Amino acid sequence: MTNAAAETTSGAFPRFWAAQSLSQLGQRFGLLALPVAAIDILHAGSTEVGYLTAALTVCYLLVGLPAGAWVDRWPKKTTMMSSALVRALALAFLAGLWAGGHLTLTWMYGAAVVIGIASVFFDVAYQSYLPFIVSDAAIEPANARLEASAQISAAGGPALAGLLLKVVSAPLVLAFDALAYVLSAGFLATIKDTEPRRRPRQRAGHSLAAEIRAGIAFVLGNPVVRRLCLAVGVSNFFATIVMTLTPLLILTELSLGATAMGVILGVGTLGGLAGSLVVARLRQRRRAGTVMAAGLLLAAASTAAFPIAGSLREWSPLWSAALLTLGQFGMTWGAVTFNITQVSVRQRVCPKELLARMTASIRFVVWGSMPPAAILAGWLGAQVGVVPAMWLGVAGTCLTVLPILGMDRLLQGRTSHG
């Protein structure tokens, strides 16, 4: 890297960090406000909440694979800016429909699909952009900082949204959400980076299908990335079952209210912040596979607190809220520990020209599993009850660690062989 490039990237990361933090804050606002609006205003049940969650994530099945090829061709900063503004417009549209008395579940499903598609492009570009603005040695510390801000947003977002829900309606919280995305796009606009605005002409001439196949081939052919893809896919599928039913558990089964839900999820998510602050120290003492396995096991064990709280309805609301907060704290600590480590491993082993396609291929599997998981959660909740359905999700999360076993030997072998 030249001196000029080094200066550019050193100034680019703080702005990128701010933009990512605002985007994360917007996502957390929406994840709380959308189901609350559906439940409180439109009287949605478990099936409808499942459909809404599916609408937010079905986009990974619709555009997940081509998004990677497109993002590898497009300027990533421009892609992220456009994605943020599209999400802002969709949320503002929902708020406008509510103000005019025309908000329906159909409109919410449609807007959720648009928001989800825009999120695909933002997330693929965001994870692919980082190696262009920091050195390889700085990737893991940079990911830790980004994850720390994400967890602060995850903690502060639901808590702030919960407080806002106490004084304003859920659609107005969506308007605040839209503002966060606009500010995110504004920070991105100020970044001066050294990324080429266009790919080389010979690569741009390749068919979209050929580029998609190249990304899939790398994920399937690289043993490290293949195992990570499987682990994250299993984890997201079963975690989606639990998290889809969480609003119903808190609002319906335990009758704690939207404000309490925001505080529980927000304060509990501080565990993710703690994980992001200590993961670098853990990595100095333990190998990547060991750290990832420990994170997954902690997350799986902590998730059990959700159905336990639902099974003990006779407890006072304070005890139920405390147990849910503790479970959220441990779950996010473990998940963040795993996520920072696995993303950093992927970014180091993948060639830069394949980063977006590799990310998109993994997200197609990982996030594409979420719509059927959300629909399954809604069906299970209606058929067997919210708490038994959550126990099935908890049991599944315990399988997540299996693909990680032996990862340290695999990584060491790859290092030994250059």
N, C-alpha and C positions, 0 to 999 in steps of 0.2 A: 504494500500500500504506500502511495506517495504521501509526502508531508501534507499536501493540500487535501488529499482524500482523508487523511487521518484527522485533520482539523474539521473537515465537514462532518465526518461521522461522529466525532466526539461531541459536536454541538447538536447533531441530529437526534441522538438517543434521548436526551431529556424531553424534547418536544414530542417525540414518538411515544415516550413513556406517558406523558400527560394525555395525549390523544387516546391511547389505549385505556388509560384509567377512566376517562370520561365515557368511552364506549362500554366498558364493563359496568359502570354505574348505570348507564341507560339500560343495559340488558337486565340487570338485577331489579330495577324499577319495574320493567315490563313483566318479568317472570312472576312478580307478586301481584301487580295491578291487573293483568289480564285475567287470571283465574278468579281473583276477587270480584272483578267487574262481572264476570260470567255468573258467579255464584250469588252475589248479593243483589245485582240489578236484574239479571235475566233468569235467576233461579235455576241455574244449571246443576245437574246431578253428576254422579261419578262418570257416567257414559259421556256426557257432554264435555266434562273437564278432560277426559281422555282424548276426545276428538280434538280439543283445542291444543293440547300438548302435541298431539300427532301433527297438527297443521303447522306448528312451529318448526318441526323437525323433518317432515316428509321431504323438504327441499333437498336434503342431502341425497335422497334417492333420485330426485328429479334432475338435479344439475350438479351433483357432487363431483362426478368424474370429469365432465367437460370443463367445470370451473377451474380445475387444476391446470389443464392445458391452456385455457384462456389467460389465466393469471400469469403463467410463465411467459406469455407473449406480451401482456399489457404492462404498463408502468404500475407498480404495486401501490405507490402512494395515491395515484389517481383513482385506482380501484377502491381503496379503502375510503377515500373521501366520498366517492359516489355512493358507496354502500351505506355510509353513515347518513347521508342526506335522504336516501330512499326510505330508510327506517324512520327517520324523523317525519317525513311526509305521511307515511302509513299510520303512524301513531296520532298525528295531528288530525288525520281524516276520521279516525275512530272517535276522538274527542269531539269533533264537529258533528258527527252523527248523533252522539249522545246529547249534545246541546240542542239539536233540532228534534229530538225525540224519535229518531229513526234507527237507533242502535239495535241490532239483532245478532243472534249467534252466527248466522250466515255471514254477516259482514265481518264479525270477529274472526271466523275461520279464514275468510279470504285475506284479511289484513295480516293474519298470522303467517300465512303462506308467503306473502310478499316480504314480510320482515325476515322470515327464515331464509328465503333465497338471498336477500341482501347480506344476511349474516354469514352465509356460506362463503361468499366472495370476500367479505372483510376478514374472516378468520383464516382462510387459505392464504390471502395476501399478507396478513399480519405475521403468521409464523414463518412465511417464506422471506419476508423483508428483513428480519433481524440479522441474519448472517451477512447482509449487505452493508450494515451500518456498525457492526462490532466485529472484532477479530474472533477467530476460533477459540482462543483462550478465554475470551470474555463472554462466551455464549451462556455458560451456566450461571455466572453471577448476574448477567442481564436478564435471563429467564427468571431468576429468583426475585429480582426487583420488580419485573413485570407481574409476576404472580403475587408478590406482596401487595402491590397496588390493586390487583384484581380482588384479593381477599379483603382489603380495606373497603373496596367498593361493595363487595358481597356482604360485608358486615354493616357498613353504613347505609347501603342502598335499601335493603329491606327495612331496617330500623327507621330510616328517614321516611320511606314510603308508608310504613305503618303509622308513624306520627301524622303524616299528611292525610292518611285515610281517616284519621280521627276528626279532622276538621273540614276536609273536602272529600268529594266523591272520587271513586276509582278512575273514571275517565279524565278527571283533571290531573291526576297523578300521571296518566299517560302523556299529557301535555308537557309536564316537567321532564318526562322521559325523552320526548322529542327534542327538547332544548339541549339536553346532554349530548345527543348525537350531533346537533348543529355545532356545538362548541368543539366536539371531537374533530369534526371536519375542518374547523378553523385552525386548530393546532397543526393538523397534518399539512395544511396549505403553507405553513411557514417553514417547513423542512426543506433544506437544500441537501440533496443526496447525490451520490455518484452512480446510481443505478442506471444502466443504459435504458433509454426510453423505448427502444425497439430491440427485439431479438435479432440475431444475425439472419440475413435474408435466406440462407439455405435452410435454417431451421423453421423460419416462418412459412416456408413453402411446403413443409410436411403437412399431411392431412391431420385433421383433429383426431381421427380414430387412431392413427399411428402414434401420436403423442400420448393419448390416453393409455394405449397398450404399453408404452414404454414405462409409464408411471406404475401401472399394475405389475408389470414384469419385475420392476425393482423391488416392490414391496414383497411379492411372492418369492423372489429369488434371493433376497438378503435374509439370512436366518435370524438376525437380530431384529430387524424391522418386522418380519413376519410374526415373530412371537409377541412383540409389543402390540401389534395390531390386534392379535387374537385376545390378549389380556385386556386391552382397553375396550374392545368390542363386547366381551362378556360382562365387564364391569358396568359399562353404560346401559346395557340391556336391563340388567336386574336393578341397577340403581334408579333407572327411569320408572320401573314399577313402584318402587318405594316413594320417589319424589312426586310422581303424578298423584298419588293418593294422600300425600302429606297435607295439602290444603283441606281435604275432606276430613282427615283425622283431626286436625286442629280446630277447624270451624264447625264441623258437624258432630263428630264423635265425642270430642272433648268440650265443645262450645266455649273455646277460649277467646274467639274474636279475632278480627283482622289485625288490630293493633298488636295483640299478643303474638300473633304469627310473625309479624314483621320483626318484633324484638327477639323472639326465639331464634329465627333463622339468621338474623343479623348478628346478634351477640355470639351465637354458636359458631358462626363462620369465622370468628376471630381465631379459631383453631387453625384455619388455613393460613392466616397471617403468621401465627407462631411457627407452623411448619415451614413456611417460606424463609423465615429468618434463621432457622437452624439447619436447613438442608445442606448448605454449603459446608458447615462444620461436620455434619455427618459424612458427607462425601470425602472429606479429608481423612476420615478414620475407617470408613467402610467402602467396599466396592459398590458399583452401581446396582448390580442385581440384588445384593443384600438390602440396600436402602429401598429399592422398589418393592421387594417382597414384604418388608416390614410395614411400609406405608399401606399396601393393599390389605394386609391382615388387620391393621388398626382400623381402617375404614370399614371393613366387613363387620368386625366385632361391635363397633360403635353404632352401626345402622340398626342393630337389634333394639336399641333404646326406643325407637319409634313404635313398633308394635307392642313392646312391653308397656309403654305409657298408655296405649290404647286398651290394653288388657286390664289395666288397673284404674278403671274409670272412677272407682269409689274414692280414689285419692283426692286430696284437695287440689284445686287448680294450680296452686303454687308448686306443689310437688310434681305434678305432671309437666308444668312448664320447665321446671329445673331439669327433669330427666331428659326432656326433648332437647333442651339447650346443650346439656352434656353430650348427648348423642351426636348432635350437629357439630359440636366442637371437635370431638374425636374423629368423626367421619371426614370433615374437611381437612383436618391435620394430616390424616393418612393419605387422602386423595391428592392433596397438594404435594406432599413429599414424593409420591409416586410420579405425579405429572411433570414436575420440574425435571426430575431425573430422566424420565423416558423421552421427553421432548428434546432435551439437550443431547441425549445419545443419538436420537434420530437425526438431528441437525448436523451432528459431527460426521456421521457415517454416510450421509447422502450428498452427492455432487450438487453444487449450487444450481446448475441448470435444470435439475430434476426436483428441486425443493417443493415447488407448488404442486406438481403432479403427485409426488410422494405424499404430501400432506392431504391432498384431495382424495387420493385413493384410500388412505387410512380413514379419513373422515366419512367417506362413502360407506365403509363397513361399520365404523364406530357409531356415527350419528344416524346412519340409515337404519340401524337396529332400533332406534328410539321410537319411531311411529308405531310399529307393531307392538313394541313393549308398552307404549302408552295406551293403545287400544286394548291390549290384553289386560292391563291394569284396570281400566274402566270396566271391562267385562267381568273380571274376577271380583272386583269390588261389589258389583251388582249381584253376582251369583253366590259368593261365599262370604262376603262382608269385607270391609276395609282392612281390619286387623289381620285376619287369616291371609288375605292377599299379600299384605306387607311381609308376613313371615316367609312366604314363598320367595319374595324378592331378596330377603336377607339370606336365605339358604343359597340362592344362586350366586350372591356376591362372594361367598366363600370359595367358589370355583376359580375366581379371578387369578389367584396366585399361581395356579398350576403351570401356565406357559412361562412364568418367570423362573421357575426352578431350573437350575443349571445355567442361568444367564451369565453369571460371572465367568464360568469356564469358557463359554462361547465368546464373550468379549475379550478375554485374555488370549484365546487362540487367535482371534482376528488381529490383535495387537502384535502377537508374536510372529505372525506371518506377514506383517507389514500392511 
